[in-house]
Amino acid sequence: MGRARPVHGDHRLADGLEAIPGVRLYGLTDRATFERRTPTAAITVDGVGSADVAARLGAAGIAVWDGDFYATGLIERLGLAPGGVVRIGLTHYNTAAEVDRLVGELAAIAGRAPVVGAAARG
């Protein structure tokens, strides 16, 4: 017997995250393998620390977590220490509108990320 899956979540969230320049989704991304994926997503946003992303989403009323989630060795090997990743968790009661709102907030955060070396390009 399989576990309950969010109705709107996995594909909608992955599609939305992958459409935002500067947002990287970690883990299984092949839609054909999503039945093996938990309804969580680990992401980073270029130029914005994971704690800052989590704080900005929290200020918008969206609960996420940041850090290494006891996977310190993996986070180090991925070159993401010490900040880690942002972890998004969906559940059966999340709506499509909530997923879309999260994606919209992340797009705004990614859009405000400073471009490294922008001043030098002048």
C-alpha positions in Angstrom: 0.0 0.0 0.0 1.5 3.4 -1.0 1.6 6.4 1.1 -0.9 9.3 0.7 0.4 11.9 -1.7 -0.4 15.6 -2.0 -2.9 15.9 -4.8 -1.5 19.1 -6.3 1.9 19.1 -4.8 4.9 17.3 -6.1 4.7 18.1 -9.8 3.3 21.6 -9.4 6.0 22.5 -6.9 8.8 21.0 -8.9 7.6 22.7 -12.1 7.3 26.0 -10.4 10.7 25.8 -8.7 12.5 24.7 -11.9 11.0 27.7 -13.7 12.6 30.2 -11.3 16.1 31.3 -12.5 18.6 30.9 -9.6 16.6 28.3 -7.7 18.0 24.8 -7.6 16.0 21.8 -6.6 17.9 18.9 -5.1 17.0 15.2 -5.2 14.8 13.2 -7.6 13.6 15.6 -10.3 12.5 13.0 -13.0 8.7 13.1 -12.8 8.6 9.3 -13.6 10.4 8.7 -10.3 8.2 10.9 -8.1 6.5 7.9 -6.5 9.9 7.3 -4.8 10.2 10.9 -3.6 8.8 12.2 -0.3 6.6 15.3 -0.6 9.5 17.5 0.5 11.8 19.7 -1.5 15.4 20.8 -0.7 16.4 24.0 -2.6 18.9 26.8 -2.7 18.5 30.3 -4.1 21.6 31.8 -5.8 23.0 34.7 -3.8 20.6 34.3 -0.9 21.5 32.3 2.2 19.1 29.5 3.2 18.4 31.2 6.6 17.5 34.4 4.8 15.2 32.6 2.4 13.4 30.9 5.3 13.1 34.2 7.2 11.6 36.0 4.1 9.1 33.2 3.5 8.3 33.1 7.2 7.6 36.9 7.1 5.2 36.1 4.3 3.4 33.5 6.4 5.0 30.5 4.7 6.6 27.9 7.0 9.8 26.2 5.8 13.0 25.1 7.4 16.7 25.7 6.7 19.9 23.9 7.6 21.5 20.6 7.1 18.8 18.4 8.7 21.4 16.1 10.2 22.9 15.4 6.8 26.0 17.4 7.5 28.3 15.2 5.4 26.0 15.3 2.4 25.6 19.1 2.7 29.4 19.5 2.9 30.0 17.3 -0.1 27.5 19.3 -2.1 29.4 22.5 -1.2 26.4 23.9 0.7 27.9 24.2 4.2 27.5 25.9 6.4 24.1 27.4 5.3 22.6 24.2 4.0 19.3 24.1 2.1 15.7 25.3 2.5 13.3 22.5 3.1 9.8 22.7 1.9 7.3 20.2 3.1 3.9 19.6 1.5 1.1 17.5 2.9 -2.3 16.3 1.7 -4.1 19.5 2.7 -1.9 21.9 0.8 -3.8 23.5 -2.1 -2.6 24.5 -5.6 -3.1 28.1 -4.6 -0.7 27.7 -1.6 1.9 26.0 -3.8 1.6 28.8 -6.4 1.9 31.4 -3.6 5.1 29.8 -2.3 6.5 29.7 -5.9 5.6 33.3 -6.3 7.3 34.4 -3.1 10.5 32.4 -4.0 10.5 34.0 -7.4 10.4 37.4 -5.7 13.2 36.4 -3.4 15.4 35.1 -6.2 14.7 38.3 -8.1 16.1 40.4 -5.2 19.2 38.2 -5.0 22.3 40.4 -5.6 24.2 39.5 -8.8 27.8 38.7 -7.8 30.2 41.0 -9.6 27.4 43.3 -10.8 29.3 46.4 -9.6 32.4 45.4 -11.4 30.5 45.1 -14.7 29.1 48.6 -14.1 
